[in-house]
Amino acid sequence: MSDLPKPPAYKIPPQQPPQYNPPPPRKSSGMMGCIIAIVIVVGIMGLMFVSSVVMQAGKMHQGSSLLVENTLRPGSGGKVAVIRVYGAITSSEGGFSVVANSTKILEQLKAAESDDEVKAIIFDINTPGGEVVATDEIYQEVLRLRNKGIRVVCYMRDMATSGGYYLAAGTDHIVAHRMTMTGSIGVIMGTINYHGLLEKIGIKPVTYKKGELKDIGNPARDPNPKTDAEKKRIDQDREIFEHMITQVYNDFTLIVAEGRNMPIEKVRAAPIGDSRVISGVDALELGLVDEVGFFNDAIDAATQGNAYSIIEYRPPPSLLDALNGQAVESDLNKTIQGLTPNTLKLEKGKMYFLPTFYE
C-alpha cells in the first residue's frame, strides 16, 4: 500500500474580483430638459410680470424697501395716502386672523412722511380697538405728522370703538357712516381665578417670592378671604390694578377732550365717559365726529378741493400673487368681513382699549 503513487497536489486558482459592468446609458428622451426649460421660462415670466406690475401700479417707496406705492385714483398736484386700520390693534402678527399690526401701520406712516408729495392721510378705520401701547404708538405718530403739516382725516366703517376712537381723536377731521358703531371710551383688563377648580382636584399651588406684591393677581388665590390678612391682600391687588386702569382712562379722556375741543367734565360724564357704544348719528350729536357720510366724503375732506392722487401702500407682490393674477387687486371700498371676538386673543392681566363684549 505504501508503494502507491501519491496524487498530485491541487492548487486553487487565485480568485479575481467580480467585474461590474454598468448598464449602457439610456437614450435621453429630452423630457427632463423640456421640464427644466419650462420652469425657467415660467420663473422669468413671473419675475417680469411682478416687475411690470410694480412699475404700473406704483413704485417701490423710498421710505421703505418693504412697501410699494399703488395708485387708487390718479390726480395731480399731490397725493393722499389711504392707511387702513382693519381688525384688532396689536403689536403682534395675527396669524390667520385679521389684525391691525401697529408696526406695519407705522411703516406706512413713515412712508407717507418721506414723500413730499403726500399732503394728507386718510385713516380708513374698521376696528374694535386693541392693545393700549400699540394704539398709543400710532396715535403719537399721527400727532407728529400733523405737526409737520400733513392733514389727517379719519373715516369710520362698521366699527371704530375704544382704541379705534382713540386714533380718530388724534385726526383733523372725522367722517363716520351713520350706522358706524363707535364710542366705548374706556379701558378693560381681565383676569381669571381658578382657586375653586384646583381645590376640587386636590392641587395646591406653592409660590416662592421676594417682595410682598410679587404675586399680584395670583389666579390661584382664594377669592373669598377667610382672614383679615387675606382680605387685605386682595384689596391691595384690586387697588393697584384700579389705579393703573384709572391712569390710562384719564389719559384717554384727556385725548378726546383735546382732540374734540370739549370740556373734560363732559367727556368723563355719561353718555360719553361711561364707555357705552353709540352710532355714527349719535356721535355727531355728541360732537365726537365732524360729519356723517361715506368714504368719498373723507376723500373730499382730505383733498379740500384739490385734484390729488389717491394712493395706498402695500407689500410688493410675491411670485405666487403674480401667477395668480392678484398682484394688482385693489378696491377703495374694500372692507373686512366680520370683526369677531376671536380676532385677537386677549391676554390676561393686560390692558386694552376694547368694548366689554370683546372680553
C-alpha positions in Angstrom: 0.0 0.0 0.0 2.9 2.3 0.7 4.2 1.9 -2.8 1.1 3.5 -4.4 1.8 6.8 -6.1 0.6 10.0 -4.3 -2.0 12.1 -6.2 -0.7 15.4 -7.4 -1.2 18.4 -5.2 -4.3 20.5 -6.2 -3.7 24.3 -6.4 -6.7 26.6 -6.0 -6.5 29.2 -8.8 -6.4 32.8 -7.5 -9.9 34.5 -7.2 -10.5 37.5 -9.4 -12.7 40.3 -8.0 -16.1 40.5 -9.8 -16.2 42.9 -12.6 -19.0 45.5 -12.6 -20.3 46.3 -16.0 -22.6 49.4 -15.9 -25.7 49.2 -17.9 -25.5 51.0 -21.2 -26.6 54.6 -20.9 -30.2 55.3 -21.7 -31.1 57.4 -24.6 -32.4 60.7 -23.3 -36.0 61.3 -24.4 -35.5 65.1 -23.8 -38.5 65.2 -21.4 -36.5 66.3 -18.4 -34.7 69.0 -20.4 -38.1 70.3 -21.6 -39.5 70.4 -18.0 -36.4 72.3 -16.7 -36.7 74.8 -19.6 -40.4 75.3 -18.9 -39.7 76.0 -15.2 -37.0 78.5 -16.1 -39.2 80.3 -18.6 -42.2 80.5 -16.2 -39.9 81.8 -13.5 -38.5 84.5 -15.7 -42.0 85.5 -17.0 -43.3 85.6 -13.4 -40.4 88.0 -12.4 -41.0 90.1 -15.4 -44.7 90.3 -14.6 -44.0 91.3 -11.0 -41.6 94.0 -12.2 -44.2 95.3 -14.7 -46.9 95.3 -12.0 -44.8 97.3 -9.6 -43.9 99.8 -12.4 -47.5 100.2 -13.5 -49.2 100.1 -10.1 -46.8 102.4 -8.4 -43.2 102.4 -7.3 -41.0 100.9 -4.6 -41.2 103.6 -1.9 -38.1 105.5 -0.9 -39.0 105.4 2.8 -39.4 101.6 3.0 -38.0 98.8 0.9 -41.0 96.7 2.1 -43.7 98.8 0.6 -45.0 99.5 -2.9 -47.0 102.6 -3.7 -50.2 101.8 -5.5 -52.4 104.4 -7.2 -56.1 104.1 -6.5 -57.2 107.2 -8.3 -54.8 109.3 -10.4 -54.6 113.0 -10.0 -52.1 115.9 -9.8 -50.5 118.4 -7.5 -50.1 116.0 -4.6 -51.1 112.7 -3.0 -53.5 111.4 -0.3 -52.3 108.2 1.3 -55.0 105.8 2.5 -53.9 103.8 5.5 -56.2 101.1 6.7 -56.7 100.0 10.3 -58.7 96.8 10.0 -59.0 94.3 12.8 -57.9 94.5 16.4 -54.9 96.8 17.0 -51.9 94.7 18.2 -48.1 94.8 18.1 -48.0 91.1 17.1 -48.9 89.2 13.9 -52.4 87.8 13.7 -51.6 84.5 12.0 -54.8 83.6 10.1 -56.8 86.4 11.9 -57.2 89.9 10.6 -55.4 92.3 12.8 -54.2 95.9 12.6 -50.5 95.4 13.2 -49.0 98.6 14.7 -45.6 98.0 13.2 -47.0 97.8 9.7 -49.2 100.9 10.2 -46.2 102.9 11.5 -44.2 101.8 8.4 -46.9 103.2 6.2 -47.0 106.5 8.1 -43.2 106.7 7.7 -43.5 106.1 4.0 -46.1 108.9 3.8 -43.8 111.2 5.7 -40.8 110.5 3.5 -42.8 111.6 0.4 -43.0 115.4 0.0 -45.9 114.9 -2.4 -48.2 113.4 0.3 -50.4 116.3 1.5 -52.9 114.3 3.6 -53.6 110.8 5.0 -56.9 109.1 5.3 -57.2 106.6 8.3 -59.7 104.1 7.0 -60.8 102.6 10.3 -62.7 99.3 10.9 -61.5 98.2 14.3 -62.9 97.5 17.8 -59.6 98.8 19.3 -56.9 96.8 20.9 -53.7 96.9 22.9 -53.1 100.1 24.8 -49.4 100.6 24.0 -49.8 99.7 20.3 -52.7 102.1 19.9 -50.9 105.0 21.6 -47.8 104.5 19.4 -49.8 105.0 16.3 -51.7 108.0 17.9 -48.4 109.7 18.8 -47.1 109.3 15.2 -50.3 110.8 13.8 -49.8 113.9 16.1 -46.2 114.2 14.9 -47.2 114.1 11.2 -50.0 116.7 11.8 -47.4 119.0 13.4 -45.4 118.7 10.2 -48.3 120.0 8.2 -49.8 116.7 6.9 -53.6 116.7 7.2 -55.1 113.5 8.7 -58.7 112.5 8.1 -60.5 109.6 9.7 -63.2 107.5 8.1 -65.2 105.1 10.3 -66.6 102.0 8.7 -68.5 99.2 10.6 -66.7 99.8 13.9 -64.4 102.4 15.4 -64.8 101.7 19.1 -62.4 102.3 22.1 -58.9 102.2 20.6 -60.4 102.9 17.2 -61.9 106.1 18.5 -58.6 106.8 20.4 -56.9 107.0 17.0 -59.7 109.0 15.4 -59.5 111.6 18.2 -56.0 112.4 17.0 -57.0 113.4 13.5 -58.1 116.7 12.0 -61.5 115.6 10.7 -63.7 112.6 11.4 -66.3 111.2 9.0 -68.5 108.4 10.3 -71.0 106.2 8.5 -74.4 106.8 10.1 -74.5 103.1 11.1 -71.0 103.0 12.5 -70.5 101.6 16.0 -68.2 103.9 17.9 -67.6 105.3 21.3 -66.8 102.8 24.1 -64.3 105.3 25.5 -62.7 103.3 28.3 -60.2 100.7 29.4 -60.6 97.0 30.2 -58.3 94.4 31.8 -59.4 90.8 32.6 -58.1 88.1 34.8 -59.3 84.6 35.8 -59.4 82.8 39.2 -59.1 79.0 39.2 -58.7 78.5 43.0 -62.0 76.6 43.2 -61.0 74.2 40.4 -57.6 73.5 42.0 -59.3 72.8 45.3 -61.7 70.3 43.7 -59.0 68.3 42.1 -56.7 68.4 45.0 -53.9 70.6 43.7 -52.4 73.3 46.0 -50.0 75.7 44.3 -46.9 76.9 46.2 -45.4 80.3 45.4 -41.8 81.3 46.3 -41.3 85.1 46.1 -39.2 88.0 47.2 -41.3 91.1 47.5 -44.7 91.3 49.2 -46.6 92.1 46.0 -44.6 90.0 43.5 -47.6 87.6 43.0 -50.1 90.3 42.5 -53.3 89.0 40.8 -52.3 85.4 41.6 -55.1 83.4 40.0 -54.8 80.5 42.5 -55.5 82.7 45.5 -58.8 82.2 47.3 -61.2 85.0 46.2 -63.2 84.6 49.4 -60.7 85.5 52.1 -61.1 83.8 55.5 -58.7 86.0 57.4 -58.1 89.7 57.7 -54.6 89.3 56.2 -56.1 87.6 53.1 -58.8 90.2 52.7 -56.2 93.0 53.0 -54.0 91.4 50.3 -57.0 91.0 47.9 -57.9 94.7 48.5 -54.3 95.7 47.8 -54.3 93.9 44.4 -57.6 95.5 43.4 -56.4 98.9 44.4 -53.2 98.7 42.4 -55.0 97.4 39.2 -57.7 100.1 39.5 -55.0 102.8 39.9 -53.3 101.7 36.7 -56.6 101.5 34.8 -57.7 104.9 36.1 -54.4 106.4 34.9 -55.0 105.1 31.3 -58.7 106.1 31.4 -57.7 109.6 32.4 -55.2 109.8 29.5 -57.8 108.5 27.1 -60.5 111.1 28.1 -57.9 113.9 28.0 -57.0 112.9 24.4 -60.7 113.0 23.5 -61.2 116.3 25.2 -58.2 117.9 23.5 -58.9 116.4 20.1 -62.6 117.4 20.1 -62.2 120.6 21.9 -64.6 119.6 24.7 -64.6 120.2 28.5 -63.1 117.2 30.3 -66.1 117.1 32.5 -68.4 116.4 29.5 -66.1 113.6 28.2 -66.0 111.9 31.6 -69.7 112.0 32.1 -72.4 109.9 30.6 -73.2 109.2 27.8 -69.5 109.6 26.7 -67.5 108.7 29.7 -69.4 105.6 30.8 -67.9 103.7 27.9 -71.1 102.9 26.1 -71.1 102.2 22.3 -73.0 104.7 20.1 -74.0 105.1 16.5 -72.4 107.5 14.0 -75.5 109.6 14.2 -75.4 109.9 18.0 -71.6 110.5 17.8 -72.3 113.5 15.5 -74.9 114.9 18.0 -72.4 114.5 20.9 -69.6 116.2 18.9 -67.4 113.1 18.7 -67.4 113.2 14.9 -67.5 116.1 12.3 -69.9 114.6 9.8 -71.9 111.6 8.8 -71.1 110.4 5.3 -69.2 108.0 3.1 -65.6 107.3 2.1 -65.9 109.8 -0.7 -66.7 112.4 1.8 -63.5 111.5 3.6 -61.6 112.0 0.4 -63.2 115.4 -0.1 -62.2 116.4 3.4 -58.6 115.2 2.8 -58.2 116.8 -0.7 -60.0 120.1 0.2 -60.9 120.8 -3.4 -57.5 119.7 -4.9 -57.2 117.0 -7.6 -54.7 114.9 -5.6 -53.9 111.3 -6.4 -55.3 108.8 -4.0 -52.7 106.1 -3.2 -52.1 103.3 -0.8 -49.0 101.3 0.4 -48.8 97.5 0.2 -46.1 94.8 0.3 -44.5 94.0 -3.0 -46.4 91.2 -4.8 -44.9 87.8 -4.4 -44.3 85.4 -7.4 -47.4 83.4 -6.3 -49.5 86.5 -6.3 -48.3 87.4 -9.7 -49.0 83.9 -11.1 -52.5 84.0 -9.5 -53.1 87.4 -11.0 -53.7 89.0 -7.6 -50.8 91.5 -7.7 -52.8 94.5 -8.9 -56.0 93.8 -6.9 -57.2 96.9 -5.1 -60.5 98.4 -4.1 -61.3 101.6 -2.4 -64.4 100.2 -0.9 -62.7 97.0 0.4 -63.9 96.1 3.9 -63.2 93.5 6.4 -65.8 90.8 6.7 -66.8 90.2 10.3 -64.9 91.5 13.3 -65.5 88.6 15.6 -64.4 88.4 19.2 -61.8 85.8 18.4 -59.9 88.1 16.1 -57.5 88.8 18.9 -56.7 86.5 21.8 -56.8 88.7 24.9 -54.0 88.2 27.3 -55.0 88.1 31.0 -53.6 91.0 33.1 -53.0 93.2 30.0 -54.9 96.5 29.4 -56.9 97.0 26.2 -58.9 99.7 24.6 -61.8 97.4 23.7 -65.6 97.3 24.2 -66.7 95.0 27.1 -68.2 92.4 24.7 -64.7 91.6 23.5 -63.6 90.2 26.8 
